[in-house]
């Protein structure tokens, strides 16, 4: 249904209700490798437009932004500068190999 990473969903297809199993999924098949281009400085003006001038953020906070087309996306604040903030727009699990223990409770 597109709610999980493709490698995770593919491993579930054809499994019966009640099945129990483990999966090892490499990062590239889960949420992808980390992309250094997704570390971006965002002006404080843009942050304030999205969160309000009174919002206070600390490194590690996830901040949601609205794209010009109305889509929503989020980034994790990594560092603050005087006029801009550094955000990581990679998925939090990008670059991470996954080990998942599954117990299928039901099949839609």
N, CA and C atoms as a LAMMPS dump frame, in Angstrom:
ITEM: TIMESTEP
0
ITEM: NUMBER OF ATOMS
324
ITEM: BOX BOUNDS ff ff ff
-5.0000000000000000e+02 5.0000000000000000e+02
-5.0000000000000000e+02 5.0000000000000000e+02
-5.0000000000000000e+02 5.0000000000000000e+02
ITEM: ATOMS id mol type element x y z
1 1 1 N 0.817 -1.205 0
2 1 2 C 0 0 0
3 1 3 C 0.857 1.264 0
4 2 1 N 2.165 1.113 0.029
5 2 2 C 3.04 2.272 -0.019
6 2 3 C 3.243 2.975 1.305
7 3 1 N 2.868 2.361 2.402
8 3 2 C 3.029 3.005 3.698
9 3 3 C 4.387 2.704 4.32
10 4 1 N 5.036 1.643 3.903
11 4 2 C 6.363 1.289 4.397
12 4 3 C 7.335 1.344 3.232
13 5 1 N 8.6 1.224 3.543
14 5 2 C 9.621 1.176 2.506
15 5 3 C 9.363 -0.027 1.609
16 6 1 N 9.654 0.086 0.314
17 6 2 C 9.374 -1.006 -0.628
18 6 3 C 9.966 -2.356 -0.216
19 7 1 N 11.177 -2.378 0.29
20 7 2 C 11.792 -3.637 0.706
21 7 3 C 11.064 -4.289 1.861
22 8 1 N 10.48 -3.488 2.725
23 8 2 C 9.72 -4.026 3.846
24 8 3 C 8.389 -4.6 3.36
25 9 1 N 7.702 -3.847 2.509
26 9 2 C 6.412 -4.319 2.014
27 9 3 C 6.565 -5.576 1.163
28 10 1 N 7.593 -5.628 0.32
29 10 2 C 7.797 -6.794 -0.538
30 10 3 C 7.975 -8.065 0.281
31 11 1 N 8.6 -7.955 1.43
32 11 2 C 8.832 -9.127 2.281
33 11 3 C 7.548 -9.625 2.938
34 12 1 N 6.505 -8.798 2.959
35 12 2 C 5.238 -9.187 3.582
36 12 3 C 4.264 -9.834 2.591
37 13 1 N 4.431 -9.548 1.315
38 13 2 C 3.492 -10.05 0.299
39 13 3 C 3.482 -11.577 0.286
40 14 1 N 2.287 -12.123 0.332
41 14 2 C 2.109 -13.575 0.273
42 14 3 C 2.22 -14.285 1.615
43 15 1 N 2.498 -13.543 2.676
44 15 2 C 2.614 -14.157 4.008
45 15 3 C 1.218 -14.345 4.603
46 16 1 N 1.046 -15.421 5.357
47 16 2 C -0.253 -15.743 5.945
48 16 3 C -0.447 -15.05 7.288
49 17 1 N -1.698 -14.784 7.599
50 17 2 C -2.044 -14.243 8.911
51 17 3 C -1.519 -15.18 9.988
52 18 1 N -0.921 -14.596 11.032
53 18 2 C -0.36 -15.383 12.122
54 18 3 C 1.092 -15.763 11.93
55 19 1 N 1.643 -15.493 10.741
56 19 2 C 3.048 -15.838 10.477
57 19 3 C 3.972 -15.006 11.361
58 20 1 N 5.077 -15.64 11.781
59 20 2 C 6.122 -14.954 12.552
60 20 3 C 7.443 -15.207 11.842
61 21 1 N 8.196 -14.132 11.631
62 21 2 C 9.478 -14.266 10.946
63 21 3 C 10.311 -13.011 11.186
64 22 1 N 11.568 -13.079 10.807
65 22 2 C 12.48 -11.947 10.926
66 22 3 C 12.968 -11.554 9.539
67 23 1 N 13.255 -10.282 9.383
68 23 2 C 13.754 -9.749 8.119
69 23 3 C 15.019 -8.942 8.371
70 24 1 N 15.976 -9.079 7.49
71 24 2 C 17.14 -8.192 7.464
72 24 3 C 17.068 -7.443 6.144
73 25 1 N 16.945 -6.127 6.218
74 25 2 C 16.783 -5.312 5.018
75 25 3 C 17.9 -4.275 4.974
76 26 1 N 18.726 -4.335 3.922
77 26 2 C 19.79 -3.331 3.8
78 26 3 C 19.206 -1.932 3.61
79 27 1 N 19.92 -0.937 4.047
80 27 2 C 19.458 0.449 3.986
81 27 3 C 18.948 0.841 2.6
82 28 1 N 19.662 0.421 1.554
83 28 2 C 19.278 0.805 0.193
84 28 3 C 17.893 0.294 -0.181
85 29 1 N 17.451 -0.814 0.416
86 29 2 C 16.129 -1.365 0.117
87 29 3 C 15.086 -0.919 1.136
88 30 1 N 15.524 -0.273 2.184
89 30 2 C 14.594 0.198 3.218
90 30 3 C 14.295 1.676 2.952
91 31 1 N 15.007 2.565 3.614
92 31 2 C 14.757 3.999 3.457
93 31 3 C 15.869 4.707 2.685
94 32 1 N 16.712 3.925 2.018
95 32 2 C 17.76 4.486 1.174
96 32 3 C 18.993 4.883 1.946
97 33 1 N 20.021 5.191 1.198
98 33 2 C 21.264 5.671 1.785
99 33 3 C 21.107 7.145 2.151
100 34 1 N 21.931 7.608 3.073
101 34 2 C 21.895 9.028 3.44
102 34 3 C 22.388 9.852 2.254
103 35 1 N 21.73 10.969 2.014
104 35 2 C 22.082 11.863 0.926
105 35 3 C 22.635 13.154 1.528
106 36 1 N 23.938 13.417 1.357
107 36 2 C 24.515 14.623 1.952
108 36 3 C 23.894 15.911 1.412
109 37 1 N 23.29 15.859 0.215
110 37 2 C 22.637 17.046 -0.348
111 37 3 C 21.38 17.428 0.427
112 38 1 N 20.882 16.513 1.273
113 38 2 C 19.683 16.797 2.061
114 38 3 C 19.996 17.44 3.409
115 39 1 N 21.264 17.76 3.644
116 39 2 C 21.661 18.621 4.769
117 39 3 C 21.674 20.039 4.207
118 40 1 N 20.746 20.886 4.662
119 40 2 C 20.588 22.204 4.052
120 40 3 C 20.393 23.28 5.109
121 41 1 N 21.005 24.411 4.833
122 41 2 C 20.803 25.584 5.684
123 41 3 C 19.504 26.259 5.255
124 42 1 N 18.667 26.585 6.236
125 42 2 C 17.39 27.258 5.991
126 42 3 C 17.41 28.57 6.764
127 43 1 N 17.037 29.646 6.094
128 43 2 C 17.068 30.95 6.763
129 43 3 C 16.085 30.972 7.931
130 44 1 N 16.425 31.744 8.923
131 44 2 C 15.527 31.895 10.076
132 44 3 C 14.175 32.46 9.633
133 45 1 N 14.184 33.288 8.589
134 45 2 C 12.931 33.85 8.072
135 45 3 C 11.994 32.737 7.611
136 46 1 N 12.519 31.771 6.874
137 46 2 C 11.696 30.656 6.393
138 46 3 C 11.209 29.814 7.57
139 47 1 N 12.077 29.564 8.543
140 47 2 C 11.673 28.789 9.73
141 47 3 C 10.544 29.519 10.451
142 48 1 N 10.681 30.825 10.63
143 48 2 C 9.648 31.609 11.313
144 48 3 C 8.337 31.622 10.536
145 49 1 N 8.408 31.66 9.196
146 49 2 C 7.197 31.619 8.372
147 49 3 C 6.439 30.315 8.571
148 50 1 N 7.151 29.234 8.836
149 50 2 C 6.527 27.924 8.993
150 50 3 C 6.129 27.617 10.427
151 51 1 N 6.85 28.164 11.394
152 51 2 C 6.611 27.779 12.787
153 51 3 C 6.18 28.939 13.674
154 52 1 N 6.341 30.147 13.198
155 52 2 C 6.037 31.307 14.029
156 52 3 C 7.308 31.864 14.64
157 53 1 N 7.355 33.176 14.784
158 53 2 C 8.565 33.843 15.272
159 53 3 C 8.909 33.466 16.708
160 54 1 N 7.897 33.088 17.497
161 54 2 C 8.138 32.775 18.911
162 54 3 C 8.577 31.331 19.14
163 55 1 N 8.553 30.504 18.106
164 55 2 C 8.922 29.095 18.275
165 55 3 C 10.417 28.987 18.577
166 56 1 N 10.738 28.182 19.556
167 56 2 C 12.133 27.949 19.906
168 56 3 C 12.487 26.502 19.636
169 57 1 N 13.532 26.289 18.879
170 57 2 C 13.932 24.933 18.524
171 57 3 C 15.33 24.641 19.042
172 58 1 N 15.544 23.388 19.393
173 58 2 C 16.833 22.903 19.859
174 58 3 C 17.329 21.845 18.877
175 59 1 N 18.652 21.676 18.743
176 59 2 C 19.151 20.586 17.904
177 59 3 C 18.508 19.259 18.304
178 60 1 N 18.085 18.507 17.279
179 60 2 C 17.39 17.24 17.493
180 60 3 C 15.891 17.357 17.291
181 61 1 N 15.355 18.592 17.321
182 61 2 C 13.922 18.784 17.092
183 61 3 C 13.576 18.56 15.626
184 62 1 N 12.413 17.965 15.38
185 62 2 C 11.913 17.808 14.024
186 62 3 C 10.977 18.974 13.737
187 63 1 N 11.207 19.644 12.613
188 63 2 C 10.432 20.824 12.237
189 63 3 C 9.748 20.535 10.914
190 64 1 N 8.462 20.863 10.836
191 64 2 C 7.688 20.621 9.623
192 64 3 C 7.623 21.902 8.792
193 65 1 N 7.762 21.751 7.482
194 65 2 C 7.733 22.862 6.532
195 65 3 C 6.646 22.61 5.499
196 66 1 N 6.17 23.688 4.872
197 66 2 C 5.22 23.582 3.768
198 66 3 C 5.925 24.011 2.493
199 67 1 N 5.901 23.143 1.49
200 67 2 C 6.492 23.45 0.186
201 67 3 C 5.552 24.391 -0.572
202 68 1 N 6.063 25.075 -1.597
203 68 2 C 5.209 25.976 -2.382
204 68 3 C 3.967 25.287 -2.976
205 69 1 N 4.07 23.967 -3.233
206 69 2 C 2.918 23.245 -3.792
207 69 3 C 1.948 22.758 -2.708
208 70 1 N 2.211 23.112 -1.446
209 70 2 C 1.336 22.729 -0.355
210 70 3 C 1.725 21.43 0.341
211 71 1 N 2.655 20.683 -0.23
212 71 2 C 3.11 19.436 0.398
213 71 3 C 3.835 19.754 1.706
214 72 1 N 3.794 18.821 2.634
215 72 2 C 4.465 18.975 3.928
216 72 3 C 5.709 18.088 3.944
217 73 1 N 6.763 18.563 4.537
218 73 2 C 7.975 17.782 4.714
219 73 3 C 8.633 18.215 6.011
220 74 1 N 9.494 17.346 6.542
221 74 2 C 10.096 17.619 7.846
222 74 3 C 11.606 17.433 7.782
223 75 1 N 12.281 18.163 8.65
224 75 2 C 13.721 18.036 8.787
225 75 3 C 14.103 18.091 10.252
226 76 1 N 15.221 17.468 10.573
227 76 2 C 15.73 17.477 11.943
228 76 3 C 16.77 18.593 12.053
229 77 1 N 16.564 19.46 13.029
230 77 2 C 17.5 20.551 13.257
231 77 3 C 18.82 19.984 13.773
232 78 1 N 19.909 20.315 13.081
233 78 2 C 21.224 19.826 13.467
234 78 3 C 22.058 20.904 14.158
235 79 1 N 21.894 22.151 13.695
236 79 2 C 22.778 23.221 14.174
237 79 3 C 22.099 24.562 13.907
238 80 1 N 22.351 25.534 14.781
239 80 2 C 21.805 26.874 14.552
240 80 3 C 22.936 27.859 14.32
241 81 1 N 22.704 28.741 13.383
242 81 2 C 23.625 29.84 13.111
243 81 3 C 22.904 31.145 13.368
244 82 1 N 23.587 32.252 13.18
245 82 2 C 22.978 33.543 13.475
246 82 3 C 21.796 33.838 12.548
247 83 1 N 21.936 33.546 11.258
248 83 2 C 20.887 33.884 10.291
249 83 3 C 20.191 32.67 9.687
250 84 1 N 20.685 31.459 9.992
251 84 2 C 20.119 30.257 9.38
252 84 3 C 20.286 29.06 10.315
253 85 1 N 19.56 28.003 9.984
254 85 2 C 19.616 26.761 10.754
255 85 3 C 19.903 25.612 9.791
256 86 1 N 20.736 24.667 10.243
257 86 2 C 21.075 23.51 9.419
258 86 3 C 20.094 22.386 9.729
259 87 1 N 19.404 21.901 8.679
260 87 2 C 18.442 20.816 8.818
261 87 3 C 18.883 19.605 8.015
262 88 1 N 18.558 18.429 8.543
263 88 2 C 18.776 17.17 7.844
264 88 3 C 17.409 16.695 7.364
265 89 1 N 17.214 16.699 6.041
266 89 2 C 15.938 16.297 5.45
267 89 3 C 15.931 14.835 5.013
268 90 1 N 16.962 14.072 5.378
269 90 2 C 16.951 12.624 5.142
270 90 3 C 15.898 11.987 6.045
271 91 1 N 15.348 10.859 5.607
272 91 2 C 14.471 10.093 6.492
273 91 3 C 15.309 9.696 7.706
274 92 1 N 14.737 9.702 8.912
275 92 2 C 15.524 9.348 10.109
276 92 3 C 16.177 7.965 10.032
277 93 1 N 15.623 7.037 9.248
278 93 2 C 16.219 5.7 9.13
279 93 3 C 17.048 5.533 7.853
280 94 1 N 17.268 6.611 7.103
281 94 2 C 18.126 6.526 5.917
282 94 3 C 19.53 6.121 6.347
283 95 1 N 20.122 5.211 5.595
284 95 2 C 21.471 4.75 5.886
285 95 3 C 21.554 3.678 6.952
286 96 1 N 20.415 3.221 7.438
287 96 2 C 20.388 2.229 8.514
288 96 3 C 19.921 0.881 7.973
289 97 1 N 20.734 -0.158 8.176
290 97 2 C 20.298 -1.521 7.87
291 97 3 C 19.296 -1.933 8.946
292 98 1 N 18.194 -2.529 8.538
293 98 2 C 17.131 -2.869 9.477
294 98 3 C 17.07 -4.359 9.765
295 99 1 N 16.797 -4.704 11.003
296 99 2 C 16.443 -6.069 11.405
297 99 3 C 15.064 -5.946 12.028
298 100 1 N 14.089 -6.641 11.454
299 100 2 C 12.699 -6.509 11.893
300 100 3 C 12.152 -7.88 12.255
301 101 1 N 11.562 -7.976 13.436
302 101 2 C 10.838 -9.178 13.847
303 101 3 C 9.363 -8.908 13.598
304 102 1 N 8.707 -9.802 12.854
305 102 2 C 7.331 -9.583 12.412
306 102 3 C 6.42 -10.658 12.977
307 103 1 N 5.26 -10.228 13.414
308 103 2 C 4.157 -11.117 13.775
309 103 3 C 2.918 -10.541 13.095
310 104 1 N 2.448 -11.219 12.039
311 104 2 C 1.297 -10.704 11.286
312 104 3 C 0.007 -10.973 12.034
313 105 1 N -0.615 -9.931 12.486
314 105 2 C -1.845 -10.068 13.251
315 105 3 C -3.056 -10.204 12.35
316 106 1 N -2.969 -9.675 11.146
317 106 2 C -4.084 -9.755 10.215
318 106 3 C -3.637 -9.363 8.828
319 107 1 N -4.412 -9.749 7.842
320 107 2 C -4.108 -9.426 6.451
321 107 3 C -5.328 -8.744 5.867
322 108 1 N -5.123 -7.572 5.266
323 108 2 C -6.224 -6.833 4.665
324 108 3 C -6.47 -7.274 3.242
